[in-house]
Amino acid sequence: MPLPRPYRPRPWTPLTDAEWSILKLYIENTGPGRPLRDPRGRLDAIFRICLTNIPWRHVGTDHGPTATIARCFRRWAHDGLWSTLLKQSARRRAPRPLRALRPWLAAIFRRCHRILGLQAVILARRLHVSRALPGPSWYFPDPDLSESIADIQQDALTRPDDPDLPEILALCRRLLGWLGRRRPVPRYLVPVG
């Protein structure tokens, strides 16, 4: 059996016309207000910044002040643009240009997980896009597993005469305690790009 290929992140390059033609469909309807002057340039700047671990304030771009780009990034995160793009890129029949952007979208999603909170972790886990998590998956809560353990507990409590009931409940309690105690992700485990 051949070994899996090591992951090599796609380096940043400006968006191709095919990639932009797909992405602009999602960006055009991002809410009320004045339309962006150069949405393609703004998106290029966001991709360029998010493919590094450099803070926003330390990166210079040709597409405007980084504070403006960061505000646009946060606004699009709250509007659900990054979640929608990650969902669309994870589809089995996603267009080829959108599939090519999947590593970049995962990097963007890693950047916005603090804005979106637990919903971002849940979405990345359910889509099986582990690169969208800001670290190894075992460092983040797994709500689906917690729900499964709670269901096992409820099922066990419906059979009070089961001789294994105390062991099952003790195991579920230990598992839920383990799932609730997560350590912070060490910096060396945070993926880049």
Summary of the structure (lengths in Angstrom):
residues: 193
radius of gyration: 20.6
end to end distance: 28.4
largest distance: 70.4
contacts: 485
relative contact order: 0.11
helix: 61%
strand: 0%
